[in-house]
Amino acid sequence: MSIYVDDDRAMPRFRVNRNAMTDPEVFAAERKAIFDKCWLYVGHETELRKPNDFKTRDVAGRPVIFARDATGKVQVWINSCPHRGAMLCRDKTGNGRFLTCFYHGWTFSTAGDMVSMPGDQSYGENFERPNLAKPAKIDSYRGFVFITFNPEAESLESYLAGAREFLDLVCDQSESEAGMEVLHGTHEYSVRANWKLLVENSFDGYHAVTTHQRYFEMVLAARGPIDLQGFYETRGLDLGNGHAVVTGSAAGGMNMGRPLSAAAQAEREGRFQRLAAKYGEGWVERMRGTRNLVIFPNLVVIDLVMGVIIRKIDPMTPDYMEVSAWELVPPEEGAELRRQRLDNFLTFWGPGGLASPDDVEALETCQRSFAARAELPWSDISRGMSLDIPSGNDELQMRTFWRRWNYLVTGEQLPPEPHGPLESLYTAPRLALDQSVSTG
């Protein structure tokens, strides 16, 4: 048994030691073994709409500048002046040809090149004039931009493994050549709990009905009874490299927002019919469904009928995290459909909505109770281990995350969890464009 994970296949039982959520030494080990090594999400290309647009973010405890340079290329720079270390860019967002340090006036372009330094003649002809520092590698997939501080990291495409397919199911929902886009505006909030608790929560179907009772009361008033059996008809899938997803059909209980109007629903369905002619009925039937995707370690993409959310979780201390979230949409979506989906989005996921505060309260009470870890040292994540086909209401997806976490932090390799074959709903392929079929 690992010091942090008890993966007992005989019982079966899976437990996590609560020290993994409280110990500063564990937090330091995570920084080194996970956040200094893995690919990490920075932002979406469509957040940078014009040349010289920039955003400032934190990634793995490091301040970075996420920018589009004058030529239109997406760049990521360390947000620290190479002179004395002052934060080069202090605004959260903006547009400018030059980035000038307020401390001594050293100036750089959005391409990272030094442009000027006051008193340049005092440095001498042979002085090496530095450019901005950057992460070891930068890459993107379908507009999602990632960085890694590990020069020996595998390619992003290889790292994403099976998660690529589920990002494709999200990104293919746009008929625009430009693809899906992030709307202006960001949800930002903090949680006084360990970051891994929100990872678990982000694809935990088990808690929904009990934790979000107020929300379901509102939905029931708006649309009548919900078939909660749909929660059991979802599947939790291991996608490799610690990535996992809970996914289900469009008819399942995870379609739990307030109903769209007939006109909005018709617009959405019309788009899916056109996409079926392009990608095939099986792929679009999967697309109509739902997915709560975690890309290890800290990126969450949740795609429900009521909207698509991108959630970035930033660990700050063992018992404190900061969370940023954005809405991803098809740019060609009509105004009324967008209004209704955004209203659902805010009602459920907004920091002041009917669901996110419930989750924050639940996680913070967990963290407070970990003070009693001497008496209760283990958290249980065993649900579904005895089943050949665990549902998304079970916890296979969380165990997938924890096995990868445990391997990177301790070096102990635990075998993946076997499960029965997948139904066609989860396996229909995306047709290549030259294989497109007609729907009528």
KETIBA-674933 format. One line per field, with one value per residue (C-alpha): residue in one letter; y, x, z. Coordinates in steps of 0.02 Angstrom, whole numbers, always signed. Layout:
// residues N
code <- c(A,...)
Y <- c(Y,...)
X <- c(X,...)
Z <- c(Z,...)
//
This chain:
// residues 440
code <- c(M,S,I,Y,V,D,D,D,R,A,M,P,R,F,R,V,N,R,N,A,M,T,D,P,E,V,F,A,A,E,R,K,A,I,F,D,K,C,W,L,Y,V,G,H,E,T,E,L,R,K,P,N,D,F,K,T,R,D,V,A,G,R,P,V,I,F,A,R,D,A,T,G,K,V,Q,V,W,I,N,S,C,P,H,R,G,A,M,L,C,R,D,K,T,G,N,G,R,F,L,T,C,F,Y,H,G,W,T,F,S,T,A,G,D,M,V,S,M,P,G,D,Q,S,Y,G,E,N,F,E,R,P,N,L,A,K,P,A,K,I,D,S,Y,R,G,F,V,F,I,T,F,N,P,E,A,E,S,L,E,S,Y,L,A,G,A,R,E,F,L,D,L,V,C,D,Q,S,E,S,E,A,G,M,E,V,L,H,G,T,H,E,Y,S,V,R,A,N,W,K,L,L,V,E,N,S,F,D,G,Y,H,A,V,T,T,H,Q,R,Y,F,E,M,V,L,A,A,R,G,P,I,D,L,Q,G,F,Y,E,T,R,G,L,D,L,G,N,G,H,A,V,V,T,G,S,A,A,G,G,M,N,M,G,R,P,L,S,A,A,A,Q,A,E,R,E,G,R,F,Q,R,L,A,A,K,Y,G,E,G,W,V,E,R,M,R,G,T,R,N,L,V,I,F,P,N,L,V,V,I,D,L,V,M,G,V,I,I,R,K,I,D,P,M,T,P,D,Y,M,E,V,S,A,W,E,L,V,P,P,E,E,G,A,E,L,R,R,Q,R,L,D,N,F,L,T,F,W,G,P,G,G,L,A,S,P,D,D,V,E,A,L,E,T,C,Q,R,S,F,A,A,R,A,E,L,P,W,S,D,I,S,R,G,M,S,L,D,I,P,S,G,N,D,E,L,Q,M,R,T,F,W,R,R,W,N,Y,L,V,T,G,E,Q,L,P,P,E,P,H,G,P,L,E,S,L,Y,T,A,P,R,L,A,L,D,Q,S,V,S,T,G)
Y <- c(+0,+172,+304,+406,+283,+117,+28,-139,-240,-392,-306,-198,-30,+132,+261,+421,+478,+650,+707,+723,+872,+954,+921,+1065,+936,+850,+1018,+1052,+878,+911,+1073,+982,+817,+876,+1062,+1078,+927,+913,+1014,+1150,+1254,+1441,+1503,+1494,+1573,+1667,+1766,+1859,+1930,+2060,+2076,+2138,+2081,+2008,+1927,+1899,+1734,+1622,+1448,+1330,+1475,+1575,+1739,+1732,+1844,+1760,+1867,+1879,+1968,+2096,+1958,+1866,+1725,+1667,+1684,+1649,+1745,+1743,+1901,+1959,+2089,+2009,+2164,+2157,+2043,+2168,+2110,+2176,+2182,+2222,+2236,+2081,+2118,+2245,+2284,+2366,+2356,+2367,+2298,+2422,+2386,+2526,+2501,+2549,+2568,+2417,+2387,+2231,+2188,+2063,+1946,+1949,+2050,+2191,+2357,+2484,+2512,+2686,+2732,+2593,+2671,+2637,+2448,+2438,+2368,+2186,+2179,+2042,+2129,+2001,+1957,+1894,+1720,+1589,+1413,+1265,+1220,+1302,+1212,+1212,+1092,+1154,+1328,+1268,+1334,+1237,+1262,+1153,+1202,+1032,+1035,+845,+834,+725,+812,+893,+780,+626,+695,+728,+545,+499,+674,+736,+644,+732,+902,+864,+828,+1002,+1096,+1015,+1096,+1255,+1269,+1418,+1396,+1487,+1357,+1385,+1548,+1605,+1746,+1905,+1899,+1780,+1699,+1715,+1647,+1561,+1408,+1375,+1193,+1084,+1096,+909,+917,+1028,+911,+770,+876,+929,+754,+685,+637,+560,+727,+818,+777,+796,+946,+1046,+1019,+1203,+1204,+1048,+1121,+1270,+1158,+1047,+1202,+1255,+1089,+960,+794,+744,+562,+548,+373,+468,+497,+309,+296,+399,+321,+364,+333,+325,+423,+392,+499,+538,+617,+554,+598,+570,+563,+523,+533,+686,+597,+566,+657,+760,+870,+962,+1145,+1240,+1200,+1298,+1383,+1293,+1417,+1401,+1212,+1209,+1315,+1201,+1044,+1116,+1144,+964,+898,+996,+933,+754,+774,+826,+708,+565,+526,+424,+562,+695,+584,+582,+770,+795,+713,+779,+770,+822,+811,+830,+852,+809,+897,+1052,+1089,+1052,+1062,+1035,+1023,+1014,+1070,+1231,+1281,+1238,+1294,+1296,+1291,+1317,+1271,+1354,+1279,+1418,+1330,+1157,+1227,+1367,+1375,+1506,+1463,+1545,+1497,+1548,+1509,+1427,+1450,+1424,+1601,+1580,+1540,+1649,+1786,+1706,+1533,+1612,+1716,+1563,+1457,+1596,+1618,+1432,+1442,+1584,+1506,+1344,+1387,+1571,+1611,+1679,+1547,+1403,+1268,+1335,+1405,+1233,+1152,+1282,+1255,+1065,+1071,+1197,+1089,+941,+1041,+1099,+921,+861,+935,+769,+665,+580,+501,+485,+472,+406,+469,+335,+335,+153,+175,+65,-40,-198,-161,-220,-62,+81,+234,+416,+417,+300,+352,+268,+438,+500,+343,+371,+544,+482,+337,+459,+583,+444,+384,+558,+600,+432,+333,+190,+123,+55,-44,+32,-25,-152,-125,-199,-151,+19,+41,+119,+284,+305,+237,+305,+383,+555,+537,+619,+758,+649,+517,+637,+567,+641,+643,+648)
X <- c(+0,+65,+86,-50,-158,-234,-285,-350,-417,-460,-589,-609,-573,-487,-436,-332,-235,-295,-116,-112,-229,-145,+43,+155,+287,+160,+116,+300,+319,+170,+249,+408,+339,+178,+170,+353,+338,+164,+81,-27,-168,-138,-286,-383,-319,-483,-455,-322,-426,-306,-117,-33,-177,-116,-180,-83,-106,-25,+30,+114,+144,+233,+166,+154,+101,-15,-2,-26,+122,+119,+126,-24,+77,+23,+164,+187,+319,+374,+301,+464,+586,+757,+837,+785,+634,+492,+326,+333,+147,+31,-135,-244,-283,-239,-167,-1,+145,+268,+283,+378,+439,+384,+538,+680,+595,+663,+547,+504,+391,+250,+365,+480,+620,+707,+662,+752,+837,+865,+1050,+1092,+1264,+1312,+1309,+1442,+1442,+1467,+1338,+1210,+1042,+915,+747,+600,+609,+482,+425,+520,+381,+222,+92,-95,-233,-394,-364,-321,-146,-33,+143,+267,+420,+496,+613,+603,+413,+327,+230,+65,-32,+44,+15,-170,-195,-381,-431,-404,-561,-667,-594,-639,-819,-824,-733,-826,-987,-946,-980,-863,-691,-621,-696,-763,-725,-712,-831,-769,-770,-702,-772,-641,-661,-560,-589,-509,-476,-348,-352,-374,-544,-610,-535,-635,-791,-783,-826,-917,-1096,-1128,-1145,-1260,-1434,-1392,-1275,-1373,-1549,-1597,-1545,-1646,-1798,-1786,-1763,-1910,-2019,-1966,-1972,-2061,-1989,-1812,-1768,-1628,-1593,-1496,-1358,-1331,-1329,-1171,-998,-834,-687,-498,-419,-236,-102,-222,-355,-533,-711,-891,-996,-1176,-1314,-1419,-1568,-1482,-1511,-1351,-1455,-1511,-1529,-1691,-1771,-1725,-1865,-1933,-1846,-1678,-1691,-1733,-1580,-1467,-1540,-1524,-1339,-1317,-1406,-1287,-1138,-1201,-1187,-1006,-946,-1071,-1226,-1132,-1007,-1142,-1250,-1103,-1085,-1267,-1226,-1131,-953,-861,-679,-525,-359,-227,-183,-293,-395,-582,-694,-879,-999,-1183,-1333,-1333,-1157,-973,-861,-671,-609,-428,-382,-227,-158,-90,-61,-109,-277,-312,-344,-394,-515,-543,-682,-735,-882,-841,-969,-997,-971,-1114,-1239,-1397,-1424,-1577,-1498,-1342,-1443,-1536,-1378,-1284,-1427,-1418,-1228,-1232,-1371,-1276,-1089,-1084,-990,-1156,-1264,-1361,-1226,-1048,-1072,-1136,-978,-866,-952,-937,-752,-712,-800,-697,-537,-586,-627,-456,-394,-457,-351,-262,-429,-495,-342,-423,-551,-647,-661,-716,-887,-906,-749,-854,-947,-899,-975,-964,-1072,-1022,-1109,-971,-790,-679,-634,-570,-468,-391,-334,-266,-167,-78,-50,+20,+138,+210,+229,+290,+347,+229,+142,-33,-118,-269,-440,-523,-701,-824,-831,-899,-1066,-1069,-1125,-948,-852,-929,-788,-776,-782,-645,-711,-691,-802,-945,-1120,-1287,-1425,-1568)
Z <- c(+0,-48,+86,+0,-99,-43,-204,-140,-288,-181,-70,-183,-100,-150,-20,-19,+133,+187,+214,+23,+46,+196,+203,+141,+92,-21,-97,-132,-208,-323,-384,-430,-496,-579,-612,-663,-780,-857,-996,-918,-991,-1014,-1115,-1277,-1437,-1464,-1304,-1404,-1544,-1614,-1637,-1477,-1366,-1201,-1041,-881,-790,-660,-714,-591,-472,-606,-678,-868,-1011,-1137,-1294,-1481,-1558,-1698,-1830,-1754,-1673,-1499,-1372,-1186,-1087,-906,-829,-751,-816,-847,-767,-584,-588,-574,-647,-823,-857,-712,-804,-820,-1001,-1134,-1304,-1337,-1457,-1314,-1137,-1028,-852,-735,-624,-741,-909,-1002,-1150,-1248,-1395,-1381,-1479,-1326,-1405,-1313,-1394,-1284,-1117,-1042,-1039,-1161,-1192,-1010,-1040,-1172,-1348,-1300,-1161,-1198,-1207,-1145,-1220,-1117,-1042,-1094,-1043,-1112,-1236,-1301,-1408,-1442,-1486,-1567,-1495,-1318,-1279,-1161,-1094,-1002,-903,-941,-1093,-1104,-1102,-1232,-1370,-1321,-1439,-1359,-1184,-1217,-1267,-1266,-1208,-1387,-1444,-1313,-1355,-1536,-1483,-1406,-1544,-1689,-1628,-1723,-1910,-1920,-1999,-1847,-1730,-1555,-1464,-1285,-1238,-1155,-966,-835,-678,-542,-367,-231,-123,+46,+6,-80,-270,-295,-209,-348,-479,-400,-388,-571,-633,-482,-528,-356,-266,-386,-320,-136,-144,-273,-206,-224,-406,-446,-361,-479,-633,-580,-568,-744,-838,-733,-671,-720,-751,-624,-691,-824,-697,-693,-883,-899,-906,-823,-940,-915,-1060,-1016,-930,-786,-899,-876,-922,-871,-1029,-1070,-1200,-1236,-1160,-992,-830,-854,-972,-816,-862,-882,-1050,-1205,-1301,-1454,-1571,-1480,-1477,-1663,-1703,-1602,-1680,-1855,-1827,-1767,-1923,-2035,-1934,-1953,-2142,-2116,-1980,-1977,-1872,-1741,-1702,-1690,-1580,-1460,-1481,-1430,-1265,-1114,-1050,-892,-945,-835,-923,-794,-684,-674,-832,-834,-988,-950,-1097,-1053,-1155,-1056,-1109,-1116,-974,-969,-789,-737,-557,-482,-320,-210,-42,+23,+80,-44,-232,-358,-498,-668,-788,-962,-1078,-1246,-1386,-1573,-1641,-1766,-1628,-1634,-1506,-1423,-1407,-1334,-1211,-1147,-1134,-1045,-923,-884,-874,-747,-645,-622,-630,-586,-425,-359,-442,-369,-388,-375,-197,-144,-211,-127,+40,+23,-17,+119,+249,+190,+211,+386,+438,+382,+547,+618,+500,+645,+691,+511,+399,+238,+112,+16,-175,-198,-278,-432,-410,-397,-559,-733,-806,-682,-718,-711,-543,-485,-456,-586,-659,-490,-462,-634,-580,-414,-489,-605,-462,-355,-492,-523,-338,-272,-425,-383,-539,-507,-646,-734,-681,-798,-858,-983,-1167,-1215,-1302,-1477,-1401,-1335,-1484,-1646,-1747,-1824,-2012,-2115,-2226,-2382,-2299,-2263,-2282,-2325,-2194,-2317)
//
